Amino acid sequence: MKTNRAVLLLIGGILLIAVGLVWTLQGVGILAGSVMSGATMWAVIGPIVALIGIYLIVRWWRSRSRAA
């Protein structure tokens, strides 16, 4: 059961970092072609989402360290 949680933390963290990065790039206007492009709101939300992803990966890393 703990292994499933660890895998979810890792995958969830990676996905949140990727989504946060895309949203940030769209918000600052680097990635064009979307309604979100150039919208300041996404330039703020994106890094917050990426930080949550980093937090999940840190939790995964710590749980992995404790298990060893």
Backbone as CSV, one residue per row, in Angstrom:
resi,resn,N_x,N_y,N_z,CA_x,CA_y,CA_z,C_x,C_y,C_z
1,MET,0.821,-1.194,0.000,0.000,0.000,0.000,0.867,1.261,0.000
2,LYS,1.965,1.251,0.748,2.839,2.420,0.768,3.501,2.644,-0.584
3,THR,3.768,1.573,-1.306,4.390,1.707,-2.616,3.464,2.438,-3.573
4,ASN,2.177,2.124,-3.525,1.213,2.810,-4.392,1.168,4.300,-4.091
5,ARG,1.217,4.642,-2.814,1.195,6.054,-2.427,2.459,6.755,-2.913
6,ALA,3.591,6.084,-2.791,4.851,6.678,-3.232,4.841,6.919,-4.736
7,VAL,4.320,5.979,-5.474,4.251,6.131,-6.930,3.319,7.289,-7.293
8,LEU,2.187,7.397,-6.588,1.261,8.501,-6.845,1.901,9.846,-6.523
9,LEU,2.677,9.920,-5.440,3.362,11.168,-5.111,4.331,11.564,-6.218
10,LEU,5.096,10.604,-6.692,6.081,10.885,-7.731,5.413,11.301,-9.040
11,ILE,4.466,10.517,-9.499,3.795,10.820,-10.768,3.015,12.131,-10.666
12,GLY,2.315,12.321,-9.553,1.571,13.556,-9.356,2.490,14.768,-9.331
13,GLY,3.628,14.630,-8.669,4.584,15.728,-8.620,5.133,16.081,-9.988
14,ILE,5.479,15.072,-10.752,6.014,15.312,-12.100,4.962,15.984,-12.980
15,LEU,3.730,15.494,-12.907,2.658,16.087,-13.715,2.380,17.536,-13.323
16,LEU,2.369,17.813,-12.021,2.108,19.184,-11.579,3.224,20.131,-11.996
17,ILE,4.461,19.655,-11.946,5.573,20.492,-12.397,5.432,20.792,-13.891
18,ALA,5.102,19.774,-14.673,4.958,19.969,-16.119,3.811,20.933,-16.436
19,VAL,2.671,20.741,-15.795,1.523,21.615,-16.031,1.839,23.039,-15.582
20,GLY,2.477,23.168,-14.425,2.843,24.492,-13.932,3.800,25.204,-14.861
21,LEU,4.731,24.463,-15.428,5.680,25.058,-16.368,4.967,25.534,-17.637
22,VAL,4.087,24.705,-18.165,3.343,25.090,-19.367,2.478,26.318,-19.087
23,TRP,1.774,26.311,-17.962,0.924,27.454,-17.626,1.746,28.724,-17.453
24,THR,2.912,28.600,-16.838,3.775,29.767,-16.659,4.228,30.309,-18.005
25,LEU,4.686,29.423,-18.876,5.154,29.855,-20.196,4.031,30.470,-21.016
26,GLN,2.827,29.938,-20.883,1.696,30.536,-21.579,1.343,31.892,-20.975
27,GLY,1.407,31.978,-19.667,1.058,33.223,-19.002,1.990,34.367,-19.336
28,VAL,3.276,34.065,-19.525,4.222,35.131,-19.868,4.310,35.350,-21.375
29,GLY,3.595,34.549,-22.144,3.517,34.763,-23.582,4.557,34.032,-24.400
30,ILE,5.316,33.126,-23.807,6.323,32.377,-24.571,5.661,31.290,-25.410
31,LEU,4.684,30.596,-24.834,3.907,29.606,-25.589,2.618,30.282,-26.045
32,ALA,2.495,30.459,-27.318,1.312,31.142,-27.856,0.307,30.120,-28.379
33,GLY,-0.840,30.627,-28.788,-1.840,29.779,-29.415,-2.917,29.290,-28.478
34,SER,-3.067,29.936,-27.339,-4.058,29.522,-26.375,-4.741,30.753,-25.797
35,VAL,-5.907,30.546,-25.230,-6.603,31.625,-24.542,-5.776,32.089,-23.343
36,MET,-4.980,31.189,-22.794,-4.168,31.493,-21.623,-2.913,32.302,-21.977
37,SER,-2.565,32.374,-23.227,-1.341,33.071,-23.648,-1.420,34.550,-23.324
38,GLY,-0.408,35.022,-22.625,-0.320,36.429,-22.284,-1.193,36.852,-21.116
39,ALA,-1.877,35.916,-20.463,-2.737,36.236,-19.323,-1.917,36.149,-18.041
40,THR,-1.819,37.258,-17.338,-0.995,37.346,-16.133,-1.424,36.342,-15.073
41,MET,-2.698,36.034,-15.002,-3.192,35.093,-13.997,-2.461,33.754,-14.102
42,TRP,-2.224,33.266,-15.313,-1.562,31.982,-15.496,-0.071,32.078,-15.208
43,ALA,0.494,33.262,-15.347,1.898,33.472,-14.990,2.085,33.404,-13.483
44,VAL,1.017,33.600,-12.734,1.069,33.498,-11.271,0.682,32.098,-10.814
45,ILE,-0.361,31.534,-11.394,-0.849,30.211,-10.992,0.159,29.119,-11.351
46,GLY,0.803,29.231,-12.493,1.745,28.208,-12.954,2.861,27.902,-11.964
47,PRO,3.596,28.898,-11.482,4.657,28.599,-10.515,4.130,28.020,-9.202
48,ILE,2.936,28.431,-8.799,2.350,27.875,-7.577,2.083,26.387,-7.756
49,VAL,1.524,26.023,-8.893,1.253,24.610,-9.187,2.563,23.829,-9.267
50,ALA,3.586,24.404,-9.893,4.890,23.740,-9.984,5.501,23.542,-8.598
51,LEU,5.355,24.511,-7.714,5.875,24.374,-6.345,5.163,23.260,-5.582
52,ILE,3.873,23.111,-5.816,3.144,22.003,-5.194,3.692,20.674,-5.712
53,GLY,4.003,20.610,-7.003,4.608,19.405,-7.573,5.965,19.113,-6.962
54,ILE,6.766,20.141,-6.755,8.078,19.956,-6.110,7.897,19.447,-4.693
55,TYR,6.911,19.992,-3.978,6.621,19.536,-2.625,6.267,18.043,-2.610
56,LEU,5.467,17.592,-3.568,5.105,16.172,-3.631,6.322,15.292,-3.902
57,ILE,7.217,15.757,-4.759,8.418,14.976,-5.050,9.336,14.935,-3.832
58,VAL,9.421,16.030,-3.088,10.222,16.034,-1.861,9.636,15.052,-0.852
59,ARG,8.313,15.020,-0.735,7.678,14.028,0.165,7.980,12.604,-0.294
60,TRP,7.950,12.370,-1.604,8.278,11.050,-2.133,9.721,10.701,-1.791
61,TRP,10.625,11.646,-1.989,12.042,11.411,-1.737,12.278,11.086,-0.268
62,ARG,11.640,11.826,0.627,11.803,11.575,2.063,11.235,10.218,2.465
63,SER,10.105,9.833,1.908,9.531,8.528,2.248,10.419,7.409,1.729
64,ARG,11.062,7.642,0.607,11.994,6.663,0.051,13.236,6.544,0.931
65,SER,13.703,7.655,1.464,14.882,7.656,2.316,14.605,6.953,3.638
66,ARG,13.402,7.159,4.191,13.050,6.515,5.458,12.922,5.002,5.304
67,ALA,12.444,4.561,4.147,12.240,3.130,3.916,13.559,2.384,3.806
68,ALA,14.606,3.076,3.389,15.895,2.408,3.183,16.686,2.244,4.450
